[in-house]
Amino acid sequence: MDDLPPLRAVLAEHGLDPKKALGQNFLLDLNLTGRIARQASLATIETVVEIGPGPGGLTRALLAHGAQRVVAVEKDPRCLPALHAIAARYPGRLEVVEGDALKVDFAAIAAGPFAVVANLPYNVGTQILLDLVAVPEWPPRWSELVLMFQKEVAQRIVAGPGDNHYGRLGVLCGWRTHAEILFDVSREAFTPPPKVTSAIVRLTPREEPLPASLHAMEKVTAAAFGQRRKMLRQSLKAIGGEALLARAEIDPQRRAETLSVAEFAALANALE
Ligand code: SAM
């Protein structure tokens, strides 16, 4: 793929023993990182933001497979020398940002349209996804997200009504994006192996999500799924109960997990 040292040698050279607190489960197989990188539309994307590049396996794959510009945000300063070595191999194409992805404004560091491709640290993955999907302006500045999650989280992202995994994440992602699981990644692919199977998810923005305010969508989904086993007339009591449901033309005896995204949008509009 490139003439840089194998990733195991990179870990040894820079003393990168994985830290659990930083969600460090590294991918050392460049065939697998190549497969992940190829899921993004690298030829047409101006900037790829990578969150948590670690020793740089996915970063190298993105660059080798044609990413024009990668901005990689890494919290662990121990990884920076390895990342700077990759930047030297691909002059002008890799910018390394030391920082916390939860505090970084991706749109500002990308300075144009961007995609996000990442093997996310599990402890912050869902929050990072929500930060990207629950933005005030829609369509967003990003054109595509290709992200690794624990499989259970991936199932929640793509879930629809009637699915056990359906909840706030599924409604929000289903409302604003097209989300699909591309493939599973087994535990053994990581160093060290995490406890559960992972999966790669791709999300692309819907150009015209059903009209509803983000704030109201968050409010109705929080209330409805906060007590997901209860009938909606009970779970939505604090925000309007039966009267709200009547305005949205939804049977008050139904439960949150049976409602489509369109019905949540109707509830959100009835709330406003
Ligand atoms: N991309 C590498 C790979 O695939 O081998 C590493 C993935 S590892 C699952 C997650 C990476 O995210 C680690 O390098 C970790 O240091 C970094 N990280 C953890 N929390 C972070 C945060 N809040 N902001 C940026 N990077 C973070």
Residues whose N, C-alpha, C, O or C-beta is under 5 A from the ligand:
A	BS01	SAM	L22 G23 Q24 N25 F26 L27 I51 G52 P53 G54 G57 L58 V73 E74 K75 D76 G99 D100 A101 L102 N119 L120 P121 V124
